Amino acid sequence: MSQLRAVINLDVPGPTVSRHLYGHFAEHLGACIYGGIWVGEDSAIPNVRGIRTDIVEALREIAIPNLRWPGGCFADEYHWRDGVGPRADRPSMVNTHWGNVVEDNSFGTHEFMDLCEQLGTEPYISGNVGSGTVREMAEWVEYLTRGGEAPMSSLRRENGRPDPWRVKYWGIGNETWGCGGNMRGDYFADLARQYSTYCRNHDGNVLYKIASGARSDDYAWTQSLMQTLGDYGCGCNPKHYFDAVSFHFYTTMTDRKTGRATDFSTDEYLESLANAWRVETMIKRHSNVMDVYDPEGRIGLVLDEWGTWWAVEPGTNPRFLYQQNALRDALIAGLHFDAFHRNAGRLVMANIAQTVNVLQAMLLTSDDVLIKTPTYHVFEMNKDHHDAARLDVHLLDATPTAHHDDATVPLVTTTATAKDGRALISLTNLDPEADHTVAYDLRGGSPSDVSARILRADSPQAHNTREAPDAVAPVGYDGATLSENTLTVTIPAHSFITVGFETGRTHPSESEDQR
């Protein structure tokens, strides 16, 4: 067991940790939408207008801040007009990316917006650049957000929605370097400018446009996009073409076909951690490229697909990407969130893939049973970080490490935030075997009223099932003690802990306008 010392200055708040770093992603893929979120109005499973009630309740519990839809790769073969109007009249299509199955378009724009309203979350719509047109995306924006007698406004009213919605977040394409068109960076940079020009602000709905960004560590792609910022064209054009650039990064095994979510050795566990830790390096290096062209930090960085990607569960369709979700996934989520917190400011949004029944899901469904995964519980335990001020954690001792091939793997990670006079510390012990202790010297405040929770199990392979839905679930924890201004936390092997306490200070959160 190592004993680490750390300092937190409670009176020195840093940038706001946006709630949108805890965003989500729901694609027309496998059983994420159909059989997951959408069961239809005639289903025996409780639902509101076809949307499964228990899923809405569970996602509201974790205060889901935004939801990205309809993809993913599916977005760039999705034509929004096929998903509006009477369901019986909607044309079908083939979902070529995900199982080559027939999509009947019964879940479309109105159903998605209904889902967002039930969740109390902000929609993030990914527009079709790969197989769509500028006009198609511009008209979708008009359909959703414009009132009055415009053509798309009239069509929306005919389809049962008198008033426009508010839709701030729009993705200009998805993975345009791959399934979204196999484009080159310079070509897409010009295309993003073109699409952005015709996606208008209607009736006070101001768009936040996110340009499809790089695959993992393709920093040249980010540079291609950022180089366009200085050329504003004629005076009739907007002052900028997009508000953020994205990138995607997944934690995988070298051999994804055999690397299952619940069946892995210690060496494979360390391999997955070494891969996951790459996310912070990528965030920093994409940010460094952006700093050259945007030193004021006006353009945001968005990681709108992240998570673990293991082999599918045996007996399931390999293109439906259904995988179990073990304690290891939850710990990897913990290290990601700490990386997000440390880079709050430039990093403005992140979306885990995906919300239900796909990849690193929050929720798994089995007929009428809903299973909350270990990853779900990390989101729930961390929700007090939403829109809180970061408190930098200064570690005075080197963290324990392990080694996999040439990689050094940190085994302890921790961050802290404060809001409304209360702080939350997150602490992840990735060590597969050893406990560790961290003693936090809390300066500049009067800490009190400590409470802690822990997520742990007998092994990193532990997971929740229909038969044992709470095998990995948070419980109260008495291993965090406060003596004067020193908070000492013992964190068992392979576990995730949150510790909350009163700071004795006021930490005003930023207003919505500032964000």
N, C-alpha and C positions, 0 to 999 in steps of 0.2 A: 504494500500500500504506500502510495506517495502522499505527501502532505504539501499542498500548494498554498501560497499566500497571494492575495489579490487586494487591490485598492479600488474602491468606487467612490467618486466625489459626487455626493447627492446634490450638491449645489451647482454643478456644472452640466446642465442638460445639453445634449447634442441635437442633431437633426431628428425630425420626426420619422418614426417607423410607420410608414403608411399602412393602413389596413389592407390596401390592395396588394401588398406582398403576400397576403394569404388568400389570393384568388384561386379560382377553380376553372375547370375545362370539361365540357360535355360535348362529345362528338357523336355523330351517327356512325357508331362503330360497335359491333357485337351487341351486347345487352345494356349499353349505357343509356340510350334513349328508350328503345323499344324493349319492353320486359324489365326495364329498370325504372327510369323516371316516368315513362309514359306507359300506362296499362290500358287506357281507353275508358270511356265513360260507362261501358257495360260490364266492366270487370267486377268480380266478387271481391277483389282487394280494395279496401277503402281508398277513395280517390276524390279529388275535387276537379271536375271537368276533365277527367282522364289522367290527371297528374297524381301520382301516388302520395298519399297523405303522410305516411311514416317517413318517407324520404324528405319531404318538405320540413317536417318537424325536426328531424335529425340535423339537417343542414342549417336550420335557424338556430339550433343550439350552439353551433360553432360560429355564428355571425358571419356567414359567407358574404364577402364584400362585393364580389363581381363574379360573373359566369361567362366564359368564352364559348361561343357557338357559331356556326354548326360544325366547325372543324378548325384545325387539322386538314389532312389531305382531302377529306370530304368537301370542305368549303370550296375548293377550286373545281369541283364538278357540280356544285349545287347552284341551281337557278331559282331564285327566291319566288318568282311568280308561280312556279309549280307547287308551292306550299302555302298558297292563300286561296280563299274562297271555300265553297262547300267541299267537304272532304271527299264526298262521292264523285266529285267532278275533277279531282286533282289527278294529273297524269303521274304514272309511275316512272321510275328510272332504275338503272343498275348501279349499285355501289361497287365500282370496279376495284377500289382500293381495299375494301374491308370485307372479304369473303365472297365477292361477286354475287351478292344477294340483291333481290329486288326491293327497292325502297318505294313505299306507297305514298310518301309525303303527307301522311296524316299528322305528323308533328312538324309544324312550320312556324312561320313568323308569329302569328297570333298566339299559338300554343307556347312558344318560347317566352314571349313577353308576359303571358299569364303566369308561367313558372317564375319568372323574375319578380313579378308583383307578389306572388304568394311567398316567395323567399325573402322579400324585402331587400333584394340585391340589385346591383347595377348590371345591365346587360353589356357585354362586350361582343360585338358582331364582327366576324371575320369575313370580309368581302371576297368575291370571286374575281381574281385577276388571271388565274391560269387558263380558264376556258370561258370567262365572261367578257363583258365589254365595259367601257367607261360609262356608257349610258345606263347599263343595267345596274351598276352600283349606285350611280347618282340617283336613279329613280327609287332604289330601295331606301336611300336616305330620305328622300322626299316622302315616300309612302309612310315611313315611320314617324317623321318628325314635323311635317308641315300641316298647318291648318288651312282654312279658307277653301277656295274652289279650284285649287291646282289639280291637274289630272290624277296624280297619285293620291292626293288627299280624298278625292271623290271615290276612287277605287277602294280605299281603306274604309270609308264610310259604308260603301255597298257591302263590304265584307264584315260589317258589324261593329266597327270601332269608330265612333264619332270623333273623338278627340285624339290628337297626336300623342305619342309617347315622348319621353325624354330619353335619348340614347346618346350618351357622351362618347363612349369608346368604340372606335372603328379600326379594324385591322385592314391594311391595304395589302392583301395577299397573304399567303401562308407558304413557308418553305419554297419560295420561288426558285431557289437553287436546286430543288428536287421535284417532288410530286406536284408542286404548284407551278410548273412550267419549264423546269430545267434551264433556267436563264443564267446568264452571266451577271455579275454584280453591277457593272457599269450600265448594262442594258436595263436592268430592273430599276436602277436609280432614276433614270429618265422616265420609266413607266410609272413609278411611284409619284413623281411630280405631276404627270399627266392626270392620273386618277385623282390625286388630291385636289387638283385645280377644280374639278367638277363635282366634288363632294362638298356641298354647300351647307352653311349654317342657316337653318330655317326657324323663324319665330322664336328667337332667343335660345335655341338649342345649339350650343357651341360644341363642335366636334373636337375630340382629342384623337388625332390620327396616328396610328402606329404602323410604321413601314416594316414589311416582312424582312427579318434580319438573318443573321448568320447561323450556320450550323456549327455549334460548339465553338471551336477556336479559330474560325475563319475570320481573322481580324481584318483582312483585306476587304471583305464584304462590308463590314461596318465603315471602313474608310471610304469605299465607293459611295455609300449613302451620305456620309457626313460631308464629303467634298461638294455636294450639291447645295449646301446651305447658304453659300455666299452669293449665289446668282439668283436674284429675285425676279428676273424677267421684266415685263412691262408693268406699269403702275396699276393695271387692272387686276393683276395677280395677287394672291395672298402674300403676306410678308414671309411666310414660311410654308413649306409643303407638308411637313409632318411634325408631330410633337414628340415622337419617340421612335426608337428603333428596337427591334426585338432580337433575341437569339434563343436557340433551343439546345438543351443539354440533358441527356439521360444517363443515369448510372446503370451500367450493364456489367456482365461477365464477359471474359474473352470468348468463351463458348456459350452463347446465349441459349443454344438449343438444349444444353444439359444443365444449365444453371437455374435450378428451380427456386421458387420463393421460400420453400420450407425445408429443402434438402441440400445442405452445403456444409463443407468442412470448415475448420478454423482458418485454413489458408485461403479458401474461397471467400470467407467472411472478410478477411483483411484485404483481399483483392478488391472487393466491392467498396470498402471504405476508402481505399487509395483512389479509386476512380471517382467516388463521390466528392472527395476533397478538392478535385480539380475545379469544381464550380466556382470557388472563390477566386482562383487565379484567372479564370475566364471573365468573371465580372470585372475584376480590376483592370485587365488588359483591354477589354472592350471600352471601359471607362477612360483609360489612358488615350486611346485613339480619339474618342469623343472630345476629350479635353483640348486636343490640338485645334479642333475646328469650332468648338463651343465652350470656351473657357468659363463662361458665366453659368454653365449648367442648365441652359434652357431646355435642351432636348433630353428626354428621359430614356433610360435603358429598361427594357421589359424582357423578363425571362418567361415567356408565355407558354412554354412547355418544359416541364422538368419532372423528374421522378425516377423510380426504379423500373427497369425493363428486364424481366426474367423470362424463362421458358414458360409457355402456357401450361395450365394444369392438364394432366393426361386425360384423353378422351374428349377434349374440347376443340372447337374449330381453331386451327392455328392463326387464322386471320382475325379472330375475335379478341385476341390479346387478354384473355381472362387468366389472371394469376392470383394466387393466394397472397396474403399480406401478413408478414411475420413481424416480430419485435424488431428484427434487423431493419425493416422498412421504416419503422417509427424512429429508430435511432438515426438513420440517414436523413429523415425529415428534420430531426433536431439539429443536425450539423448544418443542413441547408439554411434553416431559419437563422441560425447564428451568423452565417455568412451574409445573409440578406440584411440583418440588423447592422452588421459592421459596415456595410456599404450603402446604408440608407442615405438618400440624397439623390445621387445619380440613378440608383436602382429604384424605380417607382412602382413596379408591379411585377408579380410572378404568379403563374397559374400551374397548379399541379395537374398532371395527367394520370388518370382522369377521375371524375367525381364518383361514378357508380360502375362497378363490374368490369372495369377496364384498367389494366396496368396498376399503378399504385393508388387504388381506389380508396375513397373514404368509406364507402358502403358496398356491401355485397348482398345480393338478394337471392333467396331460395324459396320460390313460390311466394307464399304470404309472409315469410320470415325475413327480417332485415338484420344484418350483421354489421356492427360497427367495428372497423378494423383498428389495429394498433395505431396506424397513421392518423385516423380520425381523432383519436384521443390526444395526440400531440397538438393538433389544431385546436381542440377544445381547451387544453391546458394553457395554451399560449395566447388565447384571445385577448387577454388584458394588455398585450403588447400593441394592439391595434391603435394607431394614431397617438402613441405615447412617445415621449422624448427619450432618445437613447442616452443611457448612462454608460460611458466607456468603462470597461473592466480592464484594469492594468494588472496583468499577471506578473508577479515578482519572481516566480520560479519557472523553469522550463517544464512544460507539460510532459507527461510520460508518452512514449511513442512505441510503435511496433514497426516492423519492416516487412514489406512485400516486394520481392525482386529488388528493383532499384529505388523504390518509393519509401519515404519515411511517413508513417501514418500517425498523426496526433490522436491521442485517445481520450482527451478531455477537452470539451469546448463549453464556453459559457458567455452569455450576454445578459444585459439588464436594461430595463426601461422604467420610466416613471410617468404617472399621469394622475392628476387630481389628488396629489399628496400621498399616493401609494406606489410602491415599486414592485416590479416582478423580475426575478432572476430565473433564467433557464439554465440548466446544467445537464450536459449529456456525458455519460461515461460509456465510451465505445469499447472499453477493454473487455475482451471476452472472459477474463478470469479474475482480475484483481479489483478490489474496492479502492477508492481514492477519497481524499478529504480536501476541501477548499475552505480556507479561512478568509473571509472578506472583511477588510478594514473599511467600515462605512463612515466616510468623513463628510462634514458639512451638513449634518442633520441630526435628528434625534430618533433613531429607528426604534420601532416598537411593534407589538401585535403581529408576531411572526406566525405564519401558517405555511405548510408545505404539503405537496402531493407527489406521489411517485408512480411511474409506469415501469413495471419490471415483470420478469417471469423467470422460470428455471433456466432458460436458454434463449439465445437469439432466434432460434427456429420456432419458438412458441407462437401460436396464432389462434384466432377465434374461428369457431365453426358453428353450424346450426345446433350441434349437440352441446357445445361449450362456448357460448357467445361471449362470456366474460373471462376467458382464460387469461387475456392480457387486457387489463382495465385499470385505470388510476384509482389509488386509495390514498387516504391520509397518511402522513409520514412524520415520525417524531425524531428524525435524524438531523434536523436543523435547529440549532440552538443559538440564542443571542446572549452575549455577555458584554455589558456596556455597549460599545460600538463595534464589536467583532461578531460577525455571523459565521458560524462554523457549520459546514454541511458535509456529511459523510454520504457518498454516493456509491451504492453497490455496483458490482460489475454489470455490464450491459443493462443500464437503466437510464431513464429520463426523469428529471425532477424539476418542478417549479416551486419557488419560494416567494411568497408575497409578504410585504410588511409596510407599515406606515413609516413615511420618511421624516415627518415633522416639518416638511416643507411643502410649498405649493408649486406644481409643475404645470403651468397652463399649456394645453394642447393647441396646436395650430388650428386656425379657422379653415373652413372648407375652401374659402377663396385662396388662402395661402397654399393649400395643397393643389 
